[in-house]
Amino acid sequence: MYSDLTWWLYLGTTVVALYGSILFGYWAVKNKFRTSSVFSYTWIWLMGTALSSAINIRGRTLALEDPDLFLQFSLTFWWPMRKVAILLILIVFMSHMTRRLFIDPPDHDRRIND
């Protein structure tokens, strides 16, 4: 299991996404949750990626150790949920950005004020 590159990639993704979630959470608390919508969506996206990758680690571990247990795990609620969280976040994020771009465009160029 520990010589499997895919397992290590899932672990690395989980650790980095979890660290990012904590970092974004700290920043949000520090600013009393006055954050932009893009910041909030990115924060939720990081949490969803951490959850998805953690579930992938469990599935990969089972697939390497006992394929029968992996088959049982893949039929549970958790296996499809690893992608549902990220899909929902992407739909909300892209819907919001599409609305801002085409339906309610800002009256000014934000780059001028940065």
N, C-alpha and C positions, 0 to 999 in steps of 0.2 A: 504494500500500500504506500509506504513512504518513498518508494522509488518511482511512483507514478506522477508524471508531470502534470496531468490534468488535476489531480488531487491538490497539488501544491499551488496551481493557478487559482483554483477555487478558494483555497486558504488565503492566498495573497489578496485576492479580490475582496474577501470578507473582511480581512484586517484593515485594508486601506479604506473601504467604504464605511466600516464602523468608526475608524478614526475620523474620517470626514464628517460623519454624522455628529460625533461628539464635538468636533471643532465648530461646525455650523451651529450646533445647539448652544455652545458656550458663547459664540458671537451674538446669537439671538437674545440670550438672557442678558448679556452685557449691554445690549442696546434696547432692553426692555421690550423685545419683540416688535420693534418698529423696523420691519424689514420689507424689502420689495417682494412682489409676488414671485419674481424669477428666483430670488434667494430662497424663498419658502419652498418652491417647487424643487429646486436643486437639493435642498435639505431632505425633503421627503423622498426624492429619487435615490439619494445616497442610502437612506434607511431601507428602502425597498431592495436596493442592490445587495446590501449586507444580508438581509433576510433571505433573498433568493440564493445567494452564494452559500450561506450556511446550510440551507436545505440541499443544495447541490453537493456539498461536502458529505452530508449524511448519506445521500443516495450513492455517491461514488464509493464511499467506504463500504457500504453494504454490497454494492456490485462487485467490488474486489474481494471481499471476504466471503460472502454467501449470496450467490445470485438468486436463490429462492427467497431470501429475506428482502432483497431488492425488489423482486417482483411484487411481494406483498406491500412494501413501502410505496411502490409506484401506483398502487391502487387506492392509496389513502388520500385524504383531503389535502395533505401538504404538498404532494408532488405537483399537481397543477397550479397550486397557489404560488409557487415560486415565480411564475411568470405573470400571474394575474396582477400582482401588486405593481410591478413595473409597467405593465400595459395600461393600467388605470392612471398611473402618474403621467405617462406619456400622453394619453388622450387628453387629460385635463390641461397639461402644460401646452400642448400644441393647439388646443381649442382656445385657450386664453391668448396665446400669441397671435393666432389667426384673427381673433376678434380685435385685438389691439391694432393689428396691421391694416385690416381691410374694413372693419365696421366702425370702430372708434379710434381713428388715428389721432395721435397727440397733435395739439395745435402748434407746438414748438419743437425745435430740434434740441434734444437733450444734450447732445455733444457740446453745444455752445456753452452750457452752464457747468460742465464738468471741470 
